[in-house]
Amino acid sequence: MNELINAEIWSTNLYLSLQVYFESEQLPILSSWLNTQAQDNMNKVYQMMSWIYHNGGCVAINEIKRDVQNQAPVSALNELIEHERYMSRLVSILLILCRNVDASSNSFINRLYSDRIYLSTALLELLRILAQENVRRLPYF
């Protein structure tokens, strides 16, 4: 769970730096969504820390480093999607470990992440809708 806490803190850092970037690119909707994600991440961090302390554990927070690079919006989205895939795998792995070790922690993590919608999933659905709309509007030959 400490690894997930640190990943969520790193993720918050990523979301906030991309929020600033997308704001400068005049993409306020994406920027606002990233701010919401960052807040949600830190809420999860606080809940996990509290759960660990309540159950007699110890929280270990590592130093976080992230290089902000000038990048195109598509590159920034790719970075975000890759990061969300990583986070999804990390949560899945923790759930498998918890399921095999401790029902209480499994239930806690399940509740914490049950409503998370990853950007990559939302983007894929949006692309599917746009592709269907485009095909529907293409002229017939």
Secondary structure, 3 states (H helix, E strand, C coil): CHHHHHHHHHHHHHHHHHHHHHHHCCCHHHHHHHHHHHHHHHHHHHHHHHHHHHCCCCCCCCCCCCCCCCCCHHHHHHHHHHHHHHHHHHHHHHHHHHHHHCHHHHHHHHHHHCCCCCHHHHHHHHHHHHHHHHHHHCCCC
